């Protein structure tokens, strides 16, 4: 009977995917690769990866549905994906991606991470980093805009989704420990407002500090209300890329109600979008 390979994870175009109940099907000598499968799917592994997932020490580990996928990653992929390097200009994009995957749930978070990484560099490394990023940015694209694009590329392999937020990061994002938490679509967020869970807010503007130099830059998003807690004073919002934004409930409701008043006054004349501004 062919031995079952311990569960392993690979970075695919659909995110971190776990493979289990896989057995060796054949070796491709021409490509120096191994084909493994479980009767439903087959995967081609390089010789290095195959040797790693079938190493004796992996058979000693216990992998199950409760083991995070990243712990099942091959060591090579883990190093490239989750381990930071020396904080230098040439390592900035790698480190930025690593910290985004570990800590960022939104572009706002990502820009804070970028600023923190840069702040810990020497003056010379800061200048080198700024120059490198300017060369990589598209024509007319600010460095903040480039970093947001880089953040989105960095987290494509580990996309956040509503189920992940509700089940994995409950305390941080949904404030479930608070008994007044609202997270069902259609629930009214506040008796003095028409805002409901599931509503989409157009042109919510975050004024985010520039990563290089001084001043702030606007980041505008259309966001959907996911949850709200008055006791925790939090509202959680989600954008089209499944990124999540946590904002103060009282400040947000004040801005939302003010926005609705302005829109109501404009209805009789000309429909116009009026943004809610959040300073970050």
C-alpha angles and dihedrals in degrees: 000000000000113000117248113238115234113256114278136179131220133189107249134171087264095053133263106345125192120216120201139172088028122159132187109265102174146330120242103213094184093057094029090233139126127229115213129179147163102214093272105054137015128209131193114221129191115243091253093052093044092051090050098049091047096044112130093243091060090060088059093058122087113228121181140149090287094057111099112246093236090063088059093052118115112258093246093053092044091054092051094042109037111016119088123222133210110311099250134131094258091050095044098099092047093048092043090055092046094053092042091056091047102040115008123093096167142019088260089059090046094054090051089053092049092051091049092051092049093046090061094054127095117255091257093051091047090056092047091050093049091050093048093049092047089055091050098045120097119254108283093010117130119226090249090053091048091051091051089052090048090050091054091049090048096055098041090096092053102034117189116226138180094262091052091051094047096045107028106031098029099138095046100042108024102027090222092170087070111083094213094061114134119202107145118105114255096026113135110243095207135003090232094053138057092221114124136186106268095031118132118230114208124215100004103178123209116193102213127186115252112251091224123039126354135304134052135276128209121245112191124196141167105229137187121221109242105170144350138197123183092192092053091037090226137133119185120209132188130207130208091270092056092253116146131223124195114203136174108269097217095049092044095049091049090053093043094051090048090050092051092051091053092047091049091054091049095050094084091052116027130338110245133169113241116196130223111228124215120185113217 
